[in-house]
């Protein structure tokens, strides 16, 4: 019980008191979570795709992050000039709870044979709250300790995402542009959404044996701390994949995935911690499910004169 309270208290202290350290989620399957980090990627691929992820970080460490993500994106070029999607993120860490909901809109600019540039914005809200349970209970109120509250404020993202015609991509983006303060800034525990910056890129090498090799890189910073994920996967016959991800100074992850039916992909990753929590954590688990629906092609209409039938 004391360990639970100690870890929860530490997380609250680190994230409270107008926290400005790196706050955005860490996802090993980041190549399936591009839209929530870069709205320019919204719907740049064909079809309507829904992706959900659950991450149990630092298993067996009480109060450690548990995160859930849901992204839905649609390529609507057949009907309107923009693509649309929404992102939802939930995070529970210690006494804290965070929810983000964003509407993402991207305008795809065709650059001829080079590829497509997506120019995107994300507009929504961030909700943050905490419900601390300080022990031992006392009758006196300590004014330096955060108290329970929940508040909501504006959240804005912007991104540019280029999808090259030769199986590569690169993107640059920023989240929490509004840098909103959630809660009363005059009280302990107010939450300041620090602006984050992202650089992503990747390349697929086709026909390596019976499959392809896909590489991905994600660099993130809040101008206080910088971290990077480097990933390589072998995708066998578009039916299964296996690979490794290295997160600088944090973890090494093993990734496995399978496509049981067309358009459905299920993935799992296990992170081996390299940080100071490695002695108490049993690693991090992550599950990913993605399903896409592709609109049928537009029927070709032909008209003929009755005399020519």
N, C-alpha and C positions, 0 to 999 in steps of 0.2 A: 504493500500500500504506500509506503514511504517513497518507493522508487517511482510509482505512478505519479505521485504529487510532485516529486522533484523534477522529473522530465517535463511534465505539463507546465510547471511553473517556469522552467527555463525557456520553453518555446514561447510562452506568453511574454516573458521579459524581452526576448529577442525580437518578437514581432510587434510588440506593443510600444507605447511611448513614442508615437509618431515614427514608426519604423520606416527606414528608407533603404534597408538592405535588399538584395535580390529576392523578389517575391514570387515571380512567375513559376509555373510548374516545370518539373523535369520529367520528360516522357522518353522512355527508351525507343518506343515506336514513333519517334518524331516525324519520320517520313510519311506517316499517315495522319499527322496533325498539323499540316502546313497552314491551313486556312486560319486557325485561331491565332497563329503567330504572324501571318502575312495574308491580309484579306485580298491582296492582288491575285492569289492562287485560286480564289473562289470559282468553281465551275470551269476551270480552264481545260479540264479533261471532259470528254463526252459523257453524257448520261446524268443520272441523279443518284448520288452516292450518300449513304449514311454510315458513319464510323463511330463506334463507341469503345472506350477504354476504361479499365479499372486498374489502379496502381496501389499496391500495398508496400509502402516504402519502409525500409529498415524493420523488417518483420521481427516481432518479439520485443521491440522497443516501445514501451508504453508512451502514448501521446504522439508518436511519430505520424507523419502525413499519410492520409488515405485520400486518394483523389479519383474522381470520375470525370470523363470527358464525353461529350456527344457533339458531333459535327454532322450537319446535313448540307450538301451543296448541290446545286442544279445548274447545268449548262442550258440556258434558255435562249441561245442565239437563233433558234428557229422562230421564236415569237417576239422577243424584245432585244434591244442592243446590249443589254447587260446580263451578267450572271448573278445569282442570288444564293445566299446560304445563311445559316445561323450556327452559332457555337455556344455551347453551355459547358461550364466548368464548375465543379464543386470540390472543395478542399477542406478537410478537417485535420487540424493539427493542434494538439494540446487542448486548451480551452477555446480555441478559435475556430470559426466557421466562415468560409468565404464562398460566394457564388458570383459567377460572371455570366451574363447573357448578352450576346452581341448579334446584331444583324449585319451581315457582310454583303457588300455590293462591289462587283468588279467589272470594269469596262475592258474587254479584250481588244487590243489594237494589233491587227494583222500587219506583220513586217515582211511580207512577201515570203521568199523561200527561206529566210533566216529563222522565222518562228513567230511566236505570239507573245506580246507584252501585256500582262494584266495589271491594271491600275486600280487599286482597291481601297475602300474605307470600311471600317467597322464601327458601328455606333450602337451603344447599349448602356448597360448599367453594371455596377459592381456593388455587391452587398457584403458587408463584413460585420461580424458580431462575435461576442465572447460571453461565456457564462462561467466565470471563475468560481471555484469552490476552494477557498483558502482554508487550510488546516494548520494548526489547531484553531477552532473558532474562538473568538474573543468578543467581548461586549464593546470594546473600543474599536473605532474605525480608523484604519491606517490610511491617510490621504494619499500616500505614495503608491498604493496598490490599485491596479485597474479594477473597475467594477463592471458588472454585466451591462451590455447594451447591444443594439443592432441598428445599423444605419445603411443607407443606400445613396449612391452618387453616380454621376455621369462617368462613362468610360469610352475612350476613343482610340482606334487603331488606324494605321495607314501602312500600305505596302506596295512595292513594285515587284512583280514576279515575271521572269522571262522563261518561256519554255521553248528551247531550241528545236529545230527540225531534226537535228542529228542526235537525239536521245540524251540531252543534257538539260539542266535547268539551273537558274541562279536567281536569288531573291534577296531584297533588302527591305527591312520594315522596322516599325516602332510601335510598341504597345503602351497603353496608359498615357497617351499624349496629354490628356487633361490634368494629370497628376492630382487627382481629386483627393481631398481629405475626407475620410469616411468616419463620422463621429465628431464629437466636440473636441476641437484642437486644444482647448484650454484644460482638458482633463487627461489624466493618465490613461493610456491605452488607445488613443486615437490612431487611426491607420492612414498613412499617407501612401497612395499608389505611386511608387517611383516609376519614372519612364524607363523602359527597356528597349534595347536595340538588338536586332537580329540580322545575321548574314547566313544564308543557306545556299547550298549548291549540291549538285550530284550529276553523275554520269553513268549510263548503262552500256556495258560492253556486250554486244550481241554474239550469239552462237559460239559460246565457249563450251565445247562439248555438247551435251544435250540440253543446255540451258544458257542463262545469261548471268553475268556478274553486275550487280548494282552497287554503286558507292554513293554515300551521302555524308554531308558535313553540315553541322549546325553550330554557329558561334553566337553566344548571347552575352550581353553585358548591360549593367545599369550604371556604367561609368564609375562604379566602386569595385565591383568584382567581375571577372571574366571567366567564362567556362565554355568548353567546346565538346561536342559529341562527334566521333568519327565512326562511321559504320560501313560495313561491307557484307553483302548477302549474295549467296548463290541461289538463283531461282531456277529450279529444275522443271523444265517442260511446262512452265506456267501453272504447275499443280502444287508445288511445295517449295519452301525456302528454308535456309539455315544460314546463320551468320553471327557476327560479333560486333559489339559496339564498345568503344572505349570512351569514357567520360573523364576528362582530364582531372587527375588528383581526386577522383571520387569513386569510380566503379568500372568494372569490366562486366559486360552483359552477354549472355548467350541467347540467341533468338531462334525460334522455330515457328514455322507456319505451314498451313495446309489449306487447300481449296477443295472442300468435299463436293461442291456442286459449282456450276458456272456462276460467276459473279459474286460468290460468297467466299471470303477469306477469314480464317481464324488464326490468330497468332498468340504466342506466349514468349515472355522473356524473363530471365532470372539474372538479377544484378548481384555481383559479388562486390561487397563494399571494400574500398581501399582507404577510406578515411578513418578518423579516430573511433567511429562507431563499429568498426569491424570486429572488435573484441566482444561486443554484446549483441550485435545484429546478426540475424540469419539471412541477410540479403534482402533484396526487394523483388516482389513478384508483380508481373503486369500481364493483363489479358486484353487482346484486341479483337474486335469483330467488325468486318466491313462488308457491306452489301451494296451492289450497284444495279440500277435498272436502266436499260438503254432503250430509248424511244425507237420504234420501228422507222425505217426509212420512209421518207415522203413518197407516196405512190406517183409514178410517172403517168400523167394523163395525156392521151393522144386522141385526137379527133379526126375522123375521116368522112368524106362525102359519101352518101349512100350509093352513088354510082360506082364508087371505087371498092366497095366491099367484096 
